[in-house]
Amino acid sequence: MQDLEKIRNIGIIAHIDAGKTTTTERILYLSGRIRKMGNVDDGNTTTDYMDQERERGITIVSASTAFEWKEHTINLIDTPGHVDFTAEVERSLRVLDGVIIVLCGVAGVQPQTETVWRQANRYGVPRLIFVNKLDRVGSNLENVVGKIRERLGANPAVLQLPIGAEDSFKGVVDIIREKAFVWSSVEDGTNMEVGPVPEDVIDDVKLAKHQLIETLADSDEEALNIYIETGTLTEDQIEKFVRSGCIKGTITPVLCGSSFRYKGVQPLLDAVISYLPSPLERPPVKGTNPKTGEEIVRHPSVDEPTAAIVFKVVNDPFLGTMCFVRTYSGAVKAGTYILNSTTGRKERVMRCLHLLAEQRVDIPEILAGDIGGVLGFKEAVTGNTLCDESNQILLESVTFPEPVVSMSVEPPTKADEDKLNNALRKLALEDPTFQVKFDQESFQTIISGMGELHLEVMVERIKREFGLQIRVGKPQVAYRETIGKETIARGQYIRQSGGKGQYGDVLLRVSPSERNAGLIFENQVSEAVVPARFVSSVEHGVKDAMESGPMLSYPITDIKVEFIDGSFHEVDSSDVAFRIAASMAMKEALKKGNPQLLEPIMKLQVITPEEYLGDILGSLSKRRCKVEKLDRQGVSQVIEAMAPMGEMFGYTTELRSLSQGRATHSMEFSHMEIAPPQVRDAVIAAVRGIPWAGQ
């Protein structure tokens, strides 16, 4: 049985092009997990194993791998950096005990860095920061640390300083132990030499160590007391308080290096073991009893009843559907049945696997604290809880953002319809942010995702993996609808047919709410007016009506609905009657509530050489973008703006043209905003002028 103290479940997350996959590849090589080094540019890395990942040079799906380092087992997940694939990061963070956040030594904290930082905050995941690419022109560790404080609101604890800068970068200094790690010109990373601190950085190291001790004293009362009594902390004490601060989240250790040049990787692995928690050091997982709703706690022990979560589903071309599982307590054993408490159905565990990207190794069971793959499940999807039938628990699921872009897809022939539907079903099962809907008015299949790249990748997967040369429509914005004023409406569903009838009477007050609020439902009716057992049916009826708005049939969002009055019949009232009545009231309220069109607004960052700044700003202005900040980053200018999604189709091509291919950009969803009248009118004209009436 494996010692849980010697397990680390970690992920690598970052903004696109910060060097996550390169760092993963170096880690696997230097740990001995792989014998041949791969490179992103050569398209032969271990964790980017899909053809599209290797062709595009980006990570599309998270890949799980395991390796040994200094008698510890490390389960590592390499995640995508592109915001279109943010679901991969979200579901990975749900099950990880710690993460390495990779930052570029030149660009520092970028938009997607802020996104993954917020995601890590949501799940309370301890993290290390690895400042990569210190061999690049313009790299500066001090500037990056300043941005960590300013933009992430973190409390960085710098543990290493670079030796040399840019082209002359050759190693790092361990501030705590005051040792230098230097790599010679032989490029395989195995030539690390440990020695004394170079004379030219001794003063910097002593100052940095003093600052580190002060950071620890400010964030830990025990460290402060020792510091007051003795005036310093010993090396062992510093390491102890760095570890406890990292696990509690009061500090964030910062290391540095250059993964591409193999420099700094071994000390990073040592830091994973020294500072990130084992499963035993994470809070016990909490869930609820699916029958009674009472809270249940499971500790990371094989002696406790089984509690596990499915955090990813993939369709393996050789093995079929495989579920990635994190076991929190007990064990998931091959050849047994286990209860899926989310669906209430039992699933058979045919095989348990340890994973090395696309390679699979059979194991007898996935024990508490471990991550692995399971074959044999028929109905499990991301977020489902697995448990013992006699000791049931339901864990919190994973939530995902709504899609912002849609397009139509058609099979090459009528005979291929079933094949296309099967492909879409499998892809939607894998990716919760990829949604499929059949439009009844246009008789088209509509796919929705997180961006142009997301849908482009999915279309390409349909062609390659399922052999379908599908036809696709132009990308469309995933608009939403809301209301502009408060309104009250009544819905009554009364039917009498000789025997038992139907009776439901609902009065709703519907008002606008804050952006990104979704639906806020409040019950203000007493038990005497409408029994509590019908309230959930009223809420379901409200949600039914929100699926299609009165303006253009887009889904409704950002509203507050108050159930303020109604009546019931002792015999004829039923859940169905109240659900229908609520839906009727809701539809009437939406019509009277001054319907508004909401468009998705994206947070945009453009990095460009200064000579193209004017042309790019002019282009953004034409696309209705609001520039919020201009900043200098080395020799480049950084533009931060809010951009309407509907104006940003084709922007990648235009930006390349304006900057001769030298500018880059990234976008992520920010919020929904009421569309200006001219945009609303154009959308109405476009939608009503063609068969497709929204999604």
N, C-alpha and C positions, 0 to 999 in steps of 0.2 A: 504494500500500500504506500502511495506517495505521501511524503511529508508536505502538508499544506504550507508550512512556513517557507518552503523552497519552491513555491510556484509564483510566477508573476504573469498576470493577464493584462497585457498592455496593447495600446494602439499607437499608430503614428498618424497624426493629423496635421494639416497645414493648408495654406493658400496654394493654389496651383503653381507649379514650377519652383516651389521652395526647396525641393529635393527629398521628398518623402520616400519615393520608390528607390532612389539611389542609396539613401541611408539604409533602407531595409535590405537592399542587395549586399551592401558592405557588411552589415550585421550578420547576415546569413553566411557569408563567406568567411569572415574572421572567427565566427563561432564554430566553423567546421561543418555547418549544415549542408552547404553546397561546395563543390570542389572547383567549379568553374565560374568565374565572375561574369555577370551580365551587365549591360549598360542600356539605359533608356534610349539613347540615340541610336544604338545598334539594334534595338527591338528584340532583345533576348533576355530580359529580366525574368526572375522567377515568379514574382507576384503579379506582374502584368502579363498574364498568359493568354488573354484573348487576342485574336488577330487584330481587332480594331485598336486595342490598347497599344500594341506594338507599332502599328502603322501611324497612329496619331501621337504617340509619345506621351499619353496621359493615362491615369488610372481611371477606370470606369466602374468597376465593381470592387468591393473590398475583398481582400484575399487573406486567409488565415494560414498561419504556419507555426511550427513549434521547433524549438532548438534548446540545446543545453549551454549554459555558461556558468563556470565555476560552481558546479554541483547544484545548480538551480535549473528548473524547467521554465522556459519563457514561452508563453503563447502570445504570438504577435499578429496583429491585424493591420495591414497596410490599407489605408482608405483613400478615396478620391479627393482631390483638391478643388475640382471644378464644382461650382455651386449647383449646377444642374443635377449633380449626383449626391446632393446633401443627405438624402435618405440613407445612403450607405454609412455616412458618419454618424447619423442620429441613432441607428439601430446598433452600431458597434459600441458607441459610448454607453448604451443602456446596459451592456454586460461586462464592460471592462473595469478593472480595478485601478488603472493608472494609464496615463498617456504621455507620449513625447510629442510636444508641439514644435515643429521645425519652422524656423524663421530664416528668411534670406538675410545675409549680413549686409546687403545693400538696401533692399526694399524695406526691411524691418516688418512692422505690423501692417498687414494688408487687409482689405475688406473681408475676405473669407477667413482670415485669422480671427477677426473679431467674431464672426459667426460661429466658428468651431469653439471659440473660448466661451461664448454664451451657452452653447450646447453642453460643454463640459461642466459649466456652472450649474446647469439645470439638473444634471445627474450627480453633482457633487464629486466629480472624479479628480483625484490628485494628479498633478501634472509637473513634468520637467520641461524646460525650454532648451532646445538645441539651436544655437545661432550658427547656421550653415553658411557655406560659400565665403569664408573669410579670406580666401585667396583671390576674390574678385576685385577689380578696380572699383573704388568707391565704398568698399565694405568698412564698417566702423562699429565695433561692439558697443562702445559707449552710447552712440546715437540710438542703436536698437534698444538698449536697456531703458533709455529715456522714453522711447515710444511705448515700451511695455508698461511703464508706469502711467503714461498719459492716456493711451488709447484703450488699454485693457483694464486699467484700474487695479493692476496687480502689485504685489510687493516683492520685486525680484531680489533674490539672494545670489549674487554672482560668485560662482565657485571656481571659475577658471579665467585666466587672461591669455590672450594670444601671444605667441613669440613671433615677431615679425608681422608685417602687414602686406596685404595684396599679394604681389608676385613673390615677396620674400617670406610669406607666412610658412612656417616650418613646424610649428607645434604649439602646445598649450602648457600653462603652468597651473598645477593644482594649488589653489590658494590655501586650503586647509593644511595640507601636509608640506607645503612649500617644496614641491618637486616639479621638475620639468619633464614633459613627455615630448620627445622630438622624433620625427620620422625623416629618414634619409630620402634620397632621390629615387630609391627603388620603389616602384609603384605597385605594391601589393598589400600594403598595410601591416605586414608582419614584422617590419623592421623597426618597431618602436623601441626607443632607448629611454631609460629613466635616469635622470641625473639632477645635479644641483640647478638652482634657478640662475639663469644668465645674469651677469652683473648689471646689464643695462635695464633690467626690469625689476631688480630687487626692491627698489623704493616703491614702485607701483604695486608690487605684490603685498608689501607690508601695509600700505595704505588700504588696499582692497580688503585685506584680512581684518583690519580694524573696522572698516565699514560693515563687513559681514557680521562681525561680533555685535556691533551696535544694532544691526537689523534684527538679529536673533533676540537681543535683549529687549528690543521694543515690542516684539511679537510674542514673547513667552515670559511669564512671570518668574518661573524657576530660573531661567537663564539670566533674567534681570537681577535676581537676588545674588546669584553667584558672581555676576559681573560687578555688582556693588561691593561685595565682600572682598574679592580678589583682584579686581581691576582688569580681568581678562577671562577667557575660557580656554580650556585645554583642547587639543585636537579631537580627542574622543568626545568631549562635551559638545564641540561644534557640530560634529557629525550626528550626534544624538539629537540635537535640537533642530538641525536641518531636516532630519528624517521626520521628527514629530510635527514640525511646522508644515512640511510638504503634505503629510497625510491629513492634517487638520485643515489645510488650505490657507493658513495664515501667511505663508511665504511660498514663492515659486523658485526653485533652484534653476540657475542659468548656466549652461555649459556651452562650449563653442568648438568649431572645427571646420573641416571641409570634407564632406563625405566623398565627393568625386575623387579627391586626392588621398582618400583613406585616412585622413588625419582627424583624430578626436573620437573615433568610433569605439575603441576599446574602453577608454574612460567613460564614455556614455553608457556602455553596457554595465560597467561597474556601478555607475550611479543608479541605474535601474534597480539593481539588487540592493544597493545601500539605502535608497531614499523612497522608492515607490513601494506601496504596501503589498503584502501577501493577502490571499482571500481571508485569512484569519483576522487581519487588521482593518477590514472594511466593516461597516455596520451590518448587523444581520439583516437579511432581506425580509421585508414586511409584505403581507398580502391579506386577503380576506377569505373567510369561509364562504364559498359560493352559495351555501344553503341559508346561513344565518346572517351573513354580513359582518360578523365580528372579526376583529383584527387578529392575525396569526403572525408569529415571528418564527423564522427558520434560521438557525445558526449553521455556519459552514462546517458540517461534520457528516461523515458517512453513517453515523449512528442515528441521525435524525431522519424523519420521513422525507421522501424525495420531493424536491421542488426544483423545477428547471424551466427555462424559457426558450422558445424558438425565436432566434433573432434574425434569421435569414433563411430563405428557401431558394434553392437553385435547381435547374434542370440539367443534370449531367447527361451527356449524350450516350454514355455507356451504362451508367448505374441507375438512371431515372431520377426521380425527385429526391433530393437530399436536403435535410434540414440541419442548419447549424444550431447547436444547442449549448447553452451555458447552464451547468448544474450548480445550484446554490447549496443544496443539502441532499443527503442520501446518494443515490446512484441511478443512472439510466443504464440498464443492462441489456445486452444483446440477447435475442431469443425470448424476450418476455413481452407482456402487454403493459401499457401504461395509460393512465387516464389523461385525456386532453380536457382540463376543467373549463376551458373557454367554450368549447363546443358541447361538453358533456358526454363525449364519446371516447371509447377506448381505441388506442392505436397499437399496432404491433411493431416492436423494435426488431427489425430483421438483422441489422448489422450496426455496430458502432465503429467509427473511424477517427483516427488522428489525421490531420490535414497538413500537407505541404503544398500550398497553392493548388495545382491541379493533380497532385499525387495523393493517394489515399492509402493508409495503413490500418488494417483491422486491429481493433482492441476489444477486450471482453466487455468493458463498461466505461462510462464517462462518470468519474467520481466527483464528489462535492469539490467545488473550487476550480474544476477543469472545464475546458471548451473542446467540443468535438462535433463530428457529423453523424447523423442518424439516417439510415435507409429503412423504408417500409411504411412510412406514414402516408395516409391517403388524403387527409383533409387539413392537416396542420398548415397554418400560415404565420407570417411574422407577427410576433406579439403573443402567441398562444402559450398558455401555461401547461406544463406537464407535471403530474403528481401521482402519488399513490391513491388508489380508489378509496381505501379505508381512512386516509388522512388527507382530505382534499384542501387545496389552497388555490386562490386565484391571485396572481401577481399583476401589478400595474402593467398595462400594455405600452406600446410605443406609439407616439402621435407623430404625424407627418404633415408638412405644409400642403396646401391645395395647389394643383397645377395652374400654370399661368398661360400656357400656349396649347392650342389644339390644331389638328389637321384631319382631313378625311383620308381613309385608305380603302382601296378596292382590290379584290383579287383579280388576277390576270384573266380568269375565265369563271363562269358560273359554277363549274365543277369544282373549283378550288375554294369555294366559300367555307366549307367545313374545315379545310386545312388552315385557312387564315384565322378562323375563329379559334381553333385549337392553339395556334401559335400565339395569338393575342392573350388567350386565357393563361397560358404558361408564363408569358412575360409579365402580365399583371400580377400573377401569383408571386413572382420573384421580387418585383419592384412596386411597393405600395404607392409611390408617387406617379406611377404610370397607370392611367385610367382609360377604360374602354366603355363607350356608350353607343347604342344604336339610335339614330335619330329617326323618329317615326314619320316626320314630315318629308324629309328628303330621301329617306330609305338609304342613308349612308352610315357607315361605321366611323365614329369619331374617336381618335386617340388624343389624350391630353397628357402633358408632361411639364417639367420644370423649366424648359427653355428650348430654343432651336436645336442646340447640340444634343440634348436629351432625346428629342424625337428623331433626329437624324441618326443617332446611334441605334435606336430601337428599330427604325425602318431597315437599317443595314443588317441588323441581327435577323430580322424576318427573312431577308433575302438570302443570307449566308447559312443560317442554322436550319431554316425550314424550307429552303429552296423555292421561295415564292417571289417572283418578279412583280411585286405589287405596284399599283399606281397610287400616287399620293396627291392630295390637294395642297394649296398654299397654306402655310401656317396661319392660324387665326388666334387673336387674343382671347383669353378666357375671361370675358367680362363677367361682372356680377351686377345684381340690382339691389337697391335698398329703397327706403322711403325718406321724404324730406320733411314730413310733419307728423305730429301725433294724431291718431284717429281711433275711434271706437266702433266696433261692429259686432253684431250678434249673428250667431249661426244656430239654426234649429233643424234637427233631423227627427221628424215625427212621422211614423208610418203605422197604420193599423190595417190588418188583413184578416180579421175574424178571430184569430188566435192571439198569441202573445205578439205584441207590436214592438216598435223601436222608438225610444225617446231619448233625445239628447239636446240640451239647451245650454249654450255657451256664450258669454259676453267677454270680449277681449279688448284691452287697451294696447295699441301697438304704437311704439315711438322709435325714433332714430337713436342709435347708440354710437359709441366711439368706434373709430376705424379699427379693424382687426378684432373686434369684440365677438364676432360671430352671432350666435343667438344667446340672449339672456332671457330665461323663462322664470317667472315668479308666480306662485299660487297665492292669491289673497282671499280665497273663498273658504268659508268655514265648513266643517264637517256636516253641519245641519243643512247647508244650502246644497252642496254637492259632496257626496261621500269621497273620502280620500282615495278610494280604490279606482276612481275614474280620472284622477288628476294626470296620471302617466299617459292615459289614452288621449287626453286633451293635448298634452305636449307632443305626442306622436302625430296627432292631426295637424298641429302647427308646423311640424317639420315636413310633413307631406306637402303642405301648401307652399313651403319655402323652396321646393325643388324646381319650381317654374314660376318666374316673375310675370307681372302683368304687362310689362313693356315689351320685352323681346324673348321671354321664356328662359332667361338666364337665371341661375340659382339666386336666392335671396340671402343676404348676409347683413351683419351689423345692425341688428334691431333688438329692441327690448319688448317682450310680450308679457303682459300681466293678465292673468285669469281673474277677472274682478267680480263676476256674477254668473248666475245660471240657475238651472233647476233640474230636478230629476223625477223619475216616476219609480215608485217602489217595485213594480213588476216589469215594466217595459224597458227601463234604462239598461244599457249594456256598454261594454268597452267599445264595440264597433260604432254604436250610435254616437257616443261622445267624440270618438275620433273623427267621424264624418262631420259632425256639427262644428268641431274646432277648425277643421279644414275649410269649411264653408265660411265661417267667421273670418278666418285669416285671409282668405282670398278677397273677401269684400273689403277688409281693412287695407290691404295692400293697394287695391284699386283707388281708394279714397285718400291714400297717404302721400300723394304727390310723388310718384315713382321716379327714381333717379338711377342713372347708369354709373356703375363703378368701374374704373379701369385700373389695372395693376401698375404700380409705380416701382421701378427698379432702382436700387442703389448702384450707381455706375462709377467706376474708377478707370481713368485713362492715364497711362504713363507714356510720355512722348518726349523726344528731343525738342529743345526749345525752339528751333527754327520752324517747327510745324504747328506751334501752339495756336497762332492766330487762325489758321485754316480750320483746325480742329474745333476751336471754340465757336467759329462761325457755323460749322456743320452741326454742332450740338444745339445751337440756338434755333436752327431751322427745324430740328426734331423736337421742339418744345421742352428741351432739357433745361433744368434750373441748376446752374453752377453754384455750389455751396462753398467750395474751398479750392484754392490754388496753393500748391506747396512745391518747394524745390527739393529734389532728391538726387544728390550728386550733380550730374550734368543734365538730368532730366527734370521735366515738370510733371507734377501729379495733379490731375483734375478730378475732383470729386463732385458728383452731380446726382440729381434725381431725374430719372428718365422714364417717360411713359413707355410701357412695353410695346404698345401699338406702333410707336415711331421707330423702334430699334431693329426691325427686321432688315437684314442686309447690311448692318452697320460694320460687321467685321471686314467685308470687302471694301467698303468705303474708307474705313480707317487705314487699311493697308495702302490704298491708292493715295490718300492724302499724305502719308508719311513714308512712302517708298518701302513699306513693310517694316518700319522701325518702331512704330508705336504698338502698344498692347493695351487690352482692356479686359475688365471683368465686370460682371453684373450679378446681383442677387436681389431677390424679391424684398421689398421694403414694406409696402402697405397698399391698400386699395384707396382710391381717391375719386371723388365725384368728377366725372368727365365734363369738360367744358361743353357748352351748348353746341358749338360747331362740330365737335367730335361726336357727341351724342346723335346729332342729326345725320351725320355721315354714316354712323354705324346702323341707325334705323333704316336709312335708305338702302344700304348695302344688304342688310339682312332681309328686309322685306322685298328686295328686288330679285332675290335668288331663293331657291327652294329651302335651303338650310336655314332654320330659324333659331340659331343658337344651339348650345350644347345641353 
